[in-house]
């Protein structure tokens, strides 16, 4: 998603993931999220690199 998940925002994300999985099981919705685009991948890698550098700095 290009967002960094924190304890403040992970709850709603997990809840939506679980709700979507349940609706797919019921057949209410079909399909999944669209594939990562190059822009999505770049955003993910940028956030990951920021997290790694933050951990290295202590």
PDB file of N, H, CA, C and O in Angstrom:
ATOM      1  N   UNK A   1       0.810  -1.201   0.000  1.00  0.00           N
ATOM      2  CA  UNK A   1       0.000   0.000   0.000  1.00  0.00           C
ATOM      3  C   UNK A   1       0.849   1.259   0.000  1.00  0.00           C
ATOM      4  O   UNK A   1       0.349   2.353  -0.261  1.00  0.00           O
ATOM      5  N   UNK A   2       2.106   1.104   0.287  1.00  0.00           N
ATOM      6  H   UNK A   2       2.512   0.215   0.499  1.00  0.00           H
ATOM      7  CA  UNK A   2       2.964   2.271   0.358  1.00  0.00           C
ATOM      8  C   UNK A   2       2.820   3.022   1.662  1.00  0.00           C
ATOM      9  O   UNK A   2       3.324   4.136   1.802  1.00  0.00           O
ATOM     10  N   UNK A   3       2.134   2.417   2.618  1.00  0.00           N
ATOM     11  H   UNK A   3       1.724   1.511   2.504  1.00  0.00           H
ATOM     12  CA  UNK A   3       1.977   3.043   3.936  1.00  0.00           C
ATOM     13  C   UNK A   3       2.731   2.210   4.961  1.00  0.00           C
ATOM     14  O   UNK A   3       2.845   0.991   4.831  1.00  0.00           O
ATOM     15  N   UNK A   4       3.239   2.882   5.973  1.00  0.00           N
ATOM     16  H   UNK A   4       3.146   3.872   6.078  1.00  0.00           H
ATOM     17  CA  UNK A   4       3.858   2.166   7.078  1.00  0.00           C
ATOM     18  C   UNK A   4       2.772   1.852   8.091  1.00  0.00           C
ATOM     19  O   UNK A   4       2.041   2.740   8.530  1.00  0.00           O
ATOM     20  N   UNK A   5       2.671   0.590   8.457  1.00  0.00           N
ATOM     21  H   UNK A   5       3.265  -0.131   8.101  1.00  0.00           H
ATOM     22  CA  UNK A   5       1.679   0.208   9.450  1.00  0.00           C
ATOM     23  C   UNK A   5       2.246   0.411  10.843  1.00  0.00           C
ATOM     24  O   UNK A   5       3.405   0.098  11.115  1.00  0.00           O
ATOM     25  N   UNK A   6       1.406   0.940  11.716  1.00  0.00           N
ATOM     26  H   UNK A   6       0.465   1.194  11.496  1.00  0.00           H
ATOM     27  CA  UNK A   6       1.786   1.181  13.101  1.00  0.00           C
ATOM     28  C   UNK A   6       0.722   0.576  14.003  1.00  0.00           C
ATOM     29  O   UNK A   6      -0.310   0.098  13.531  1.00  0.00           O
ATOM     30  N   UNK A   7       0.980   0.600  15.288  1.00  0.00           N
ATOM     31  H   UNK A   7       1.818   0.989  15.671  1.00  0.00           H
ATOM     32  CA  UNK A   7      -0.026   0.091  16.227  1.00  0.00           C
ATOM     33  C   UNK A   7      -1.300   0.929  16.169  1.00  0.00           C
ATOM     34  O   UNK A   7      -2.370   0.457  16.554  1.00  0.00           O
ATOM     35  N   UNK A   8      -1.193   2.161  15.694  1.00  0.00           N
ATOM     36  H   UNK A   8      -0.324   2.544  15.381  1.00  0.00           H
ATOM     37  CA  UNK A   8      -2.363   3.037  15.612  1.00  0.00           C
ATOM     38  C   UNK A   8      -3.249   2.744  14.403  1.00  0.00           C
ATOM     39  O   UNK A   8      -4.446   3.032  14.435  1.00  0.00           O
ATOM     40  N   UNK A   9      -2.676   2.169  13.324  1.00  0.00           N
ATOM     41  H   UNK A   9      -1.704   1.935  13.297  1.00  0.00           H
ATOM     42  CA  UNK A   9      -3.492   1.969  12.127  1.00  0.00           C
ATOM     43  C   UNK A   9      -3.621   0.513  11.681  1.00  0.00           C
ATOM     44  O   UNK A   9      -4.364   0.232  10.741  1.00  0.00           O
ATOM     45  N   UNK A  10      -2.929  -0.409  12.319  1.00  0.00           N
ATOM     46  H   UNK A  10      -2.325  -0.181  13.082  1.00  0.00           H
ATOM     47  CA  UNK A  10      -2.954  -1.796  11.859  1.00  0.00           C
ATOM     48  C   UNK A  10      -4.295  -2.471  12.143  1.00  0.00           C
ATOM     49  O   UNK A  10      -4.713  -3.347  11.386  1.00  0.00           O
ATOM     50  N   UNK A  11      -4.969  -2.082  13.212  1.00  0.00           N
ATOM     51  H   UNK A  11      -4.629  -1.370  13.827  1.00  0.00           H
ATOM     52  CA  UNK A  11      -6.234  -2.719  13.586  1.00  0.00           C
ATOM     53  C   UNK A  11      -7.288  -2.629  12.504  1.00  0.00           C
ATOM     54  O   UNK A  11      -7.924  -3.629  12.170  1.00  0.00           O
ATOM     55  N   UNK A  12      -7.479  -1.451  11.956  1.00  0.00           N
ATOM     56  H   UNK A  12      -6.962  -0.639  12.228  1.00  0.00           H
ATOM     57  CA  UNK A  12      -8.502  -1.289  10.917  1.00  0.00           C
ATOM     58  C   UNK A  12      -8.107  -2.013   9.633  1.00  0.00           C
ATOM     59  O   UNK A  12      -8.968  -2.516   8.912  1.00  0.00           O
ATOM     60  N   UNK A  13      -6.820  -2.066   9.349  1.00  0.00           N
ATOM     61  H   UNK A  13      -6.121  -1.657   9.934  1.00  0.00           H
ATOM     62  CA  UNK A  13      -6.360  -2.769   8.150  1.00  0.00           C
ATOM     63  C   UNK A  13      -6.602  -4.268   8.269  1.00  0.00           C
ATOM     64  O   UNK A  13      -7.076  -4.900   7.325  1.00  0.00           O
ATOM     65  N   UNK A  14      -6.282  -4.833   9.420  1.00  0.00           N
ATOM     66  H   UNK A  14      -5.897  -4.319  10.187  1.00  0.00           H
ATOM     67  CA  UNK A  14      -6.508  -6.265   9.642  1.00  0.00           C
ATOM     68  C   UNK A  14      -8.002  -6.566   9.640  1.00  0.00           C
ATOM     69  O   UNK A  14      -8.430  -7.587   9.103  1.00  0.00           O
ATOM     70  N   UNK A  15      -8.793  -5.686  10.237  1.00  0.00           N
ATOM     71  H   UNK A  15      -8.446  -4.856  10.674  1.00  0.00           H
ATOM     72  CA  UNK A  15     -10.245  -5.891  10.261  1.00  0.00           C
ATOM     73  C   UNK A  15     -10.820  -5.906   8.845  1.00  0.00           C
ATOM     74  O   UNK A  15     -11.669  -6.742   8.534  1.00  0.00           O
ATOM     75  N   UNK A  16     -10.372  -4.995   7.988  1.00  0.00           N
ATOM     76  H   UNK A  16      -9.683  -4.315   8.240  1.00  0.00           H
ATOM     77  CA  UNK A  16     -10.852  -4.969   6.602  1.00  0.00           C
ATOM     78  C   UNK A  16     -10.403  -6.212   5.837  1.00  0.00           C
ATOM     79  O   UNK A  16     -11.156  -6.755   5.028  1.00  0.00           O
ATOM     80  N   UNK A  17      -9.178  -6.659   6.093  1.00  0.00           N
ATOM     81  H   UNK A  17      -8.566  -6.218   6.749  1.00  0.00           H
ATOM     82  CA  UNK A  17      -8.699  -7.880   5.441  1.00  0.00           C
ATOM     83  C   UNK A  17      -9.568  -9.064   5.836  1.00  0.00           C
ATOM     84  O   UNK A  17      -9.963  -9.862   4.986  1.00  0.00           O
ATOM     85  N   UNK A  18      -9.868  -9.177   7.140  1.00  0.00           N
ATOM     86  H   UNK A  18      -9.548  -8.528   7.830  1.00  0.00           H
ATOM     87  CA  UNK A  18     -10.689 -10.284   7.620  1.00  0.00           C
ATOM     88  C   UNK A  18     -12.116 -10.206   7.087  1.00  0.00           C
ATOM     89  O   UNK A  18     -12.698 -11.227   6.722  1.00  0.00           O
ATOM     90  N   UNK A  19     -12.679  -9.009   7.041  1.00  0.00           N
ATOM     91  H   UNK A  19     -12.206  -8.179   7.337  1.00  0.00           H
ATOM     92  CA  UNK A  19     -14.027  -8.836   6.504  1.00  0.00           C
ATOM     93  C   UNK A  19     -14.074  -9.230   5.029  1.00  0.00           C
ATOM     94  O   UNK A  19     -14.993  -9.928   4.600  1.00  0.00           O
ATOM     95  N   UNK A  20     -13.102  -8.790   4.268  1.00  0.00           N
ATOM     96  H   UNK A  20     -12.356  -8.223   4.616  1.00  0.00           H
ATOM     97  CA  UNK A  20     -13.058  -9.128   2.845  1.00  0.00           C
ATOM     98  C   UNK A  20     -12.928 -10.633   2.645  1.00  0.00           C
ATOM     99  O   UNK A  20     -13.575 -11.197   1.762  1.00  0.00           O
ATOM    100  N   UNK A  21     -12.101 -11.287   3.452  1.00  0.00           N
ATOM    101  H   UNK A  21     -11.576 -10.829   4.169  1.00  0.00           H
ATOM    102  CA  UNK A  21     -11.947 -12.743   3.348  1.00  0.00           C
ATOM    103  C   UNK A  21     -13.267 -13.433   3.647  1.00  0.00           C
ATOM    104  O   UNK A  21     -13.646 -14.380   2.958  1.00  0.00           O
ATOM    105  N   UNK A  22     -13.965 -12.965   4.665  1.00  0.00           N
ATOM    106  H   UNK A  22     -13.657 -12.195   5.224  1.00  0.00           H
ATOM    107  CA  UNK A  22     -15.257 -13.554   5.034  1.00  0.00           C
ATOM    108  C   UNK A  22     -16.280 -13.365   3.907  1.00  0.00           C
ATOM    109  O   UNK A  22     -17.005 -14.301   3.571  1.00  0.00           O
ATOM    110  N   UNK A  23     -16.341 -12.180   3.331  1.00  0.00           N
ATOM    111  H   UNK A  23     -15.752 -11.419   3.605  1.00  0.00           H
ATOM    112  CA  UNK A  23     -17.277 -11.917   2.238  1.00  0.00           C
ATOM    113  C   UNK A  23     -16.948 -12.757   1.007  1.00  0.00           C
ATOM    114  O   UNK A  23     -17.855 -13.189   0.295  1.00  0.00           O
ATOM    115  N   UNK A  24     -15.654 -12.994   0.748  1.00  0.00           N
ATOM    116  H   UNK A  24     -14.918 -12.643   1.326  1.00  0.00           H
ATOM    117  CA  UNK A  24     -15.283 -13.872  -0.362  1.00  0.00           C
ATOM    118  C   UNK A  24     -15.741 -15.297  -0.090  1.00  0.00           C
ATOM    119  O   UNK A  24     -16.221 -15.977  -0.997  1.00  0.00           O
ATOM    120  N   UNK A  25     -15.596 -15.760   1.163  1.00  0.00           N
ATOM    121  H   UNK A  25     -15.205 -15.207   1.899  1.00  0.00           H
ATOM    122  CA  UNK A  25     -16.047 -17.108   1.527  1.00  0.00           C
ATOM    123  C   UNK A  25     -17.551 -17.261   1.322  1.00  0.00           C
ATOM    124  O   UNK A  25     -18.017 -18.315   0.889  1.00  0.00           O
ATOM    125  N   UNK A  26     -18.306 -16.213   1.634  1.00  0.00           N
ATOM    126  H   UNK A  26     -17.927 -15.357   1.986  1.00  0.00           H
ATOM    127  CA  UNK A  26     -19.755 -16.252   1.469  1.00  0.00           C
ATOM    128  C   UNK A  26     -20.179 -16.109   0.012  1.00  0.00           C
ATOM    129  O   UNK A  26     -21.328 -16.384  -0.335  1.00  0.00           O
ATOM    130  N   UNK A  27     -19.267 -15.688  -0.822  1.00  0.00           N
ATOM    131  H   UNK A  27     -18.334 -15.465  -0.540  1.00  0.00           H
ATOM    132  CA  UNK A  27     -19.590 -15.474  -2.226  1.00  0.00           C
ATOM    133  C   UNK A  27     -20.189 -14.112  -2.499  1.00  0.00           C
ATOM    134  O   UNK A  27     -20.626 -13.833  -3.616  1.00  0.00           O
ATOM    135  N   UNK A  28     -20.211 -13.260  -1.481  1.00  0.00           N
ATOM    136  H   UNK A  28     -19.856 -13.487  -0.574  1.00  0.00           H
ATOM    137  CA  UNK A  28     -20.760 -11.916  -1.633  1.00  0.00           C
ATOM    138  C   UNK A  28     -19.904 -11.082  -2.579  1.00  0.00           C
ATOM    139  O   UNK A  28     -20.420 -10.317  -3.393  1.00  0.00           O
ATOM    140  N   UNK A  29     -18.612 -11.240  -2.458  1.00  0.00           N
ATOM    141  H   UNK A  29     -18.193 -11.862  -1.796  1.00  0.00           H
ATOM    142  CA  UNK A  29     -17.698 -10.565  -3.381  1.00  0.00           C
ATOM    143  C   UNK A  29     -16.786 -11.625  -3.980  1.00  0.00           C
ATOM    144  O   UNK A  29     -16.537 -12.666  -3.372  1.00  0.00           O
ATOM    145  N   UNK A  30     -16.309 -11.354  -5.143  1.00  0.00           N
ATOM    146  H   UNK A  30     -16.511 -10.508  -5.637  1.00  0.00           H
ATOM    147  CA  UNK A  30     -15.351 -12.267  -5.758  1.00  0.00           C
ATOM    148  C   UNK A  30     -14.155 -11.453  -6.186  1.00  0.00           C
ATOM    149  O   UNK A  30     -14.285 -10.294  -6.582  1.00  0.00           O
ATOM    150  N   UNK A  31     -13.030 -12.044  -6.107  1.00  0.00           N
ATOM    151  H   UNK A  31     -12.924 -12.985  -5.785  1.00  0.00           H
ATOM    152  CA  UNK A  31     -11.823 -11.347  -6.517  1.00  0.00           C
ATOM    153  C   UNK A  31     -11.036 -10.833  -5.333  1.00  0.00           C
ATOM    154  O   UNK A  31     -11.472 -10.885  -4.183  1.00  0.00           O
ATOM    155  N   UNK A  32      -9.908 -10.356  -5.647  1.00  0.00           N
ATOM    156  H   UNK A  32      -9.553 -10.313  -6.581  1.00  0.00           H
ATOM    157  CA  UNK A  32      -8.966  -9.881  -4.648  1.00  0.00           C
ATOM    158  C   UNK A  32      -8.508  -8.491  -5.042  1.00  0.00           C
ATOM    159  O   UNK A  32      -8.975  -7.920  -6.028  1.00  0.00           O
ATOM    160  N   UNK A  33      -7.588  -7.958  -4.256  1.00  0.00           N
ATOM    161  H   UNK A  33      -7.209  -8.421  -3.455  1.00  0.00           H
ATOM    162  CA  UNK A  33      -7.018  -6.655  -4.581  1.00  0.00           C
ATOM    163  C   UNK A  33      -6.261  -6.750  -5.897  1.00  0.00           C
ATOM    164  O   UNK A  33      -5.777  -7.815  -6.279  1.00  0.00           O
ATOM    165  N   UNK A  34      -6.170  -5.628  -6.572  1.00  0.00           N
ATOM    166  H   UNK A  34      -6.563  -4.762  -6.262  1.00  0.00           H
ATOM    167  CA  UNK A  34      -5.406  -5.604  -7.815  1.00  0.00           C
ATOM    168  C   UNK A  34      -3.924  -5.815  -7.507  1.00  0.00           C
ATOM    169  O   UNK A  34      -3.479  -5.591  -6.382  1.00  0.00           O
ATOM    170  N   UNK A  35      -3.178  -6.241  -8.497  1.00  0.00           N
ATOM    171  H   UNK A  35      -3.540  -6.424  -9.411  1.00  0.00           H
ATOM    172  CA  UNK A  35      -1.750  -6.484  -8.345  1.00  0.00           C
ATOM    173  C   UNK A  35      -1.016  -5.175  -8.087  1.00  0.00           C
ATOM    174  O   UNK A  35      -1.495  -4.096  -8.434  1.00  0.00           O
ATOM    175  N   UNK A  36       0.159  -5.295  -7.469  1.00  0.00           N
ATOM    176  H   UNK A  36       0.549  -6.173  -7.187  1.00  0.00           H
ATOM    177  CA  UNK A  36       1.002  -4.129  -7.244  1.00  0.00           C
ATOM    178  C   UNK A  36       1.435  -3.549  -8.580  1.00  0.00           C
ATOM    179  O   UNK A  36       1.828  -4.279  -9.490  1.00  0.00           O
ATOM    180  N   UNK A  37       1.358  -2.248  -8.685  1.00  0.00           N
ATOM    181  H   UNK A  37       1.038  -1.655  -7.946  1.00  0.00           H
ATOM    182  CA  UNK A  37       1.903  -1.567  -9.860  1.00  0.00           C
ATOM    183  C   UNK A  37       3.369  -1.228  -9.560  1.00  0.00           C
ATOM    184  O   UNK A  37       3.846  -1.440  -8.445  1.00  0.00           O
ATOM    185  N   UNK A  38       4.065  -0.710 -10.549  1.00  0.00           N
ATOM    186  H   UNK A  38       3.677  -0.538 -11.455  1.00  0.00           H
ATOM    187  CA  UNK A  38       5.447  -0.279 -10.318  1.00  0.00           C
ATOM    188  C   UNK A  38       5.487   0.822  -9.265  1.00  0.00           C
ATOM    189  O   UNK A  38       6.411   0.877  -8.453  1.00  0.00           O
ATOM    190  N   UNK A  39       4.494   1.690  -9.279  1.00  0.00           N
ATOM    191  H   UNK A  39       3.744   1.645  -9.938  1.00  0.00           H
ATOM    192  CA  UNK A  39       4.416   2.773  -8.299  1.00  0.00           C
ATOM    193  C   UNK A  39       4.213   2.202  -6.894  1.00  0.00           C
ATOM    194  O   UNK A  39       4.848   2.659  -5.943  1.00  0.00           O
ATOM    195  N   UNK A  40       3.332   1.206  -6.756  1.00  0.00           N
ATOM    196  H   UNK A  40       2.816   0.835  -7.528  1.00  0.00           H
ATOM    197  CA  UNK A  40       3.096   0.561  -5.461  1.00  0.00           C
ATOM    198  C   UNK A  40       4.371  -0.100  -4.946  1.00  0.00           C
ATOM    199  O   UNK A  40       4.716   0.018  -3.770  1.00  0.00           O
ATOM    200  N   UNK A  41       5.060  -0.792  -5.839  1.00  0.00           N
ATOM    201  H   UNK A  41       4.780  -0.887  -6.794  1.00  0.00           H
ATOM    202  CA  UNK A  41       6.286  -1.488  -5.455  1.00  0.00           C
ATOM    203  C   UNK A  41       7.333  -0.482  -4.982  1.00  0.00           C
ATOM    204  O   UNK A  41       8.007  -0.721  -3.981  1.00  0.00           O
ATOM    205  N   UNK A  42       7.475   0.622  -5.679  1.00  0.00           N
ATOM    206  H   UNK A  42       6.927   0.816  -6.493  1.00  0.00           H
ATOM    207  CA  UNK A  42       8.433   1.657  -5.290  1.00  0.00           C
ATOM    208  C   UNK A  42       8.094   2.238  -3.931  1.00  0.00           C
ATOM    209  O   UNK A  42       8.980   2.459  -3.106  1.00  0.00           O
ATOM    210  N   UNK A  43       6.814   2.486  -3.695  1.00  0.00           N
ATOM    211  H   UNK A  43       6.094   2.307  -4.365  1.00  0.00           H
ATOM    212  CA  UNK A  43       6.391   3.026  -2.401  1.00  0.00           C
ATOM    213  C   UNK A  43       6.677   2.026  -1.289  1.00  0.00           C
ATOM    214  O   UNK A  43       7.142   2.410  -0.216  1.00  0.00           O
ATOM    215  N   UNK A  44       6.403   0.746  -1.536  1.00  0.00           N
ATOM    216  H   UNK A  44       6.025   0.435  -2.407  1.00  0.00           H
ATOM    217  CA  UNK A  44       6.675  -0.289  -0.543  1.00  0.00           C
ATOM    218  C   UNK A  44       8.165  -0.342  -0.215  1.00  0.00           C
ATOM    219  O   UNK A  44       8.547  -0.364   0.955  1.00  0.00           O
ATOM    220  N   UNK A  45       9.000  -0.361  -1.244  1.00  0.00           N
ATOM    221  H   UNK A  45       8.689  -0.343  -2.194  1.00  0.00           H
ATOM    222  CA  UNK A  45      10.439  -0.440  -1.027  1.00  0.00           C
ATOM    223  C   UNK A  45      10.971   0.792  -0.302  1.00  0.00           C
ATOM    224  O   UNK A  45      11.877   0.681   0.523  1.00  0.00           O
ATOM    225  N   UNK A  46      10.415   1.960  -0.602  1.00  0.00           N
ATOM    226  H   UNK A  46       9.679   2.050  -1.273  1.00  0.00           H
ATOM    227  CA  UNK A  46      10.846   3.194   0.074  1.00  0.00           C
ATOM    228  C   UNK A  46      10.534   3.123   1.561  1.00  0.00           C
ATOM    229  O   UNK A  46      11.387   3.440   2.390  1.00  0.00           O
ATOM    230  N   UNK A  47       9.320   2.712   1.905  1.00  0.00           N
ATOM    231  H   UNK A  47       8.627   2.455   1.232  1.00  0.00           H
ATOM    232  CA  UNK A  47       8.929   2.607   3.312  1.00  0.00           C
ATOM    233  C   UNK A  47       9.758   1.548   4.017  1.00  0.00           C
ATOM    234  O   UNK A  47      10.199   1.757   5.147  1.00  0.00           O
ATOM    235  N   UNK A  48       9.977   0.405   3.358  1.00  0.00           N
ATOM    236  H   UNK A  48       9.619   0.235   2.440  1.00  0.00           H
ATOM    237  CA  UNK A  48      10.789  -0.659   3.945  1.00  0.00           C
ATOM    238  C   UNK A  48      12.197  -0.162   4.235  1.00  0.00           C
ATOM    239  O   UNK A  48      12.743  -0.428   5.305  1.00  0.00           O
ATOM    240  N   UNK A  49      12.780   0.550   3.298  1.00  0.00           N
ATOM    241  H   UNK A  49      12.337   0.767   2.428  1.00  0.00           H
ATOM    242  CA  UNK A  49      14.123   1.098   3.493  1.00  0.00           C
ATOM    243  C   UNK A  49      14.144   2.089   4.656  1.00  0.00           C
ATOM    244  O   UNK A  49      15.092   2.090   5.441  1.00  0.00           O
ATOM    245  N   UNK A  50      13.123   2.928   4.782  1.00  0.00           N
ATOM    246  H   UNK A  50      12.353   2.928   4.144  1.00  0.00           H
ATOM    247  CA  UNK A  50      13.045   3.869   5.902  1.00  0.00           C
ATOM    248  C   UNK A  50      12.997   3.129   7.232  1.00  0.00           C
ATOM    249  O   UNK A  50      13.653   3.534   8.192  1.00  0.00           O
ATOM    250  N   UNK A  51      12.232   2.054   7.295  1.00  0.00           N
ATOM    251  H   UNK A  51      11.700   1.725   6.515  1.00  0.00           H
ATOM    252  CA  UNK A  51      12.123   1.268   8.529  1.00  0.00           C
ATOM    253  C   UNK A  51      13.464   0.628   8.869  1.00  0.00           C
ATOM    254  O   UNK A  51      13.898   0.666  10.020  1.00  0.00           O
ATOM    255  N   UNK A  52      14.118   0.043   7.873  1.00  0.00           N
ATOM    256  H   UNK A  52      13.766   0.013   6.938  1.00  0.00           H
ATOM    257  CA  UNK A  52      15.413  -0.606   8.106  1.00  0.00           C
ATOM    258  C   UNK A  52      16.437   0.405   8.598  1.00  0.00           C
ATOM    259  O   UNK A  52      17.167   0.131   9.550  1.00  0.00           O
ATOM    260  N   UNK A  53      16.500   1.571   7.960  1.00  0.00           N
ATOM    261  H   UNK A  53      15.907   1.794   7.186  1.00  0.00           H
ATOM    262  CA  UNK A  53      17.455   2.596   8.375  1.00  0.00           C
ATOM    263  C   UNK A  53      17.151   3.104   9.783  1.00  0.00           C
ATOM    264  O   UNK A  53      18.070   3.380  10.554  1.00  0.00           O
ATOM    265  N   UNK A  54      15.886   3.227  10.120  1.00  0.00           N
ATOM    266  H   UNK A  54      15.138   3.003   9.494  1.00  0.00           H
ATOM    267  CA  UNK A  54      15.489   3.664  11.460  1.00  0.00           C
ATOM    268  C   UNK A  54      15.944   2.657  12.511  1.00  0.00           C
ATOM    269  O   UNK A  54      16.425   3.042  13.578  1.00  0.00           O
ATOM    270  N   UNK A  55      15.794   1.380  12.213  1.00  0.00           N
ATOM    271  H   UNK A  55      15.403   1.068  11.347  1.00  0.00           H
ATOM    272  CA  UNK A  55      16.226   0.331  13.143  1.00  0.00           C
ATOM    273  C   UNK A  55      17.739   0.346  13.296  1.00  0.00           C
ATOM    274  O   UNK A  55      18.250   0.191  14.405  1.00  0.00           O
ATOM    275  N   UNK A  56      18.459   0.530  12.201  1.00  0.00           N
ATOM    276  H   UNK A  56      18.044   0.656  11.300  1.00  0.00           H
ATOM    277  CA  UNK A  56      19.919   0.573  12.252  1.00  0.00           C
ATOM    278  C   UNK A  56      20.421   1.729  13.109  1.00  0.00           C
ATOM    279  O   UNK A  56      21.416   1.600  13.822  1.00  0.00           O
ATOM    280  N   UNK A  57      19.717   2.869  13.030  1.00  0.00           N
ATOM    281  H   UNK A  57      18.909   2.973  12.450  1.00  0.00           H
ATOM    282  CA  UNK A  57      20.112   4.042  13.818  1.00  0.00           C
ATOM    283  C   UNK A  57      19.833   3.838  15.298  1.00  0.00           C
ATOM    284  O   UNK A  57      20.420   4.512  16.145  1.00  0.00           O
ATOM    285  N   UNK A  58      18.952   2.921  15.604  1.00  0.00           N
ATOM    286  H   UNK A  58      18.475   2.374  14.916  1.00  0.00           H
ATOM    287  CA  UNK A  58      18.637   2.611  16.987  1.00  0.00           C
ATOM    288  C   UNK A  58      17.640   3.518  17.532  1.00  0.00           C
ATOM    289  O   UNK A  58      17.260   3.392  18.696  1.00  0.00           O
TER     290      UNK A  58
END
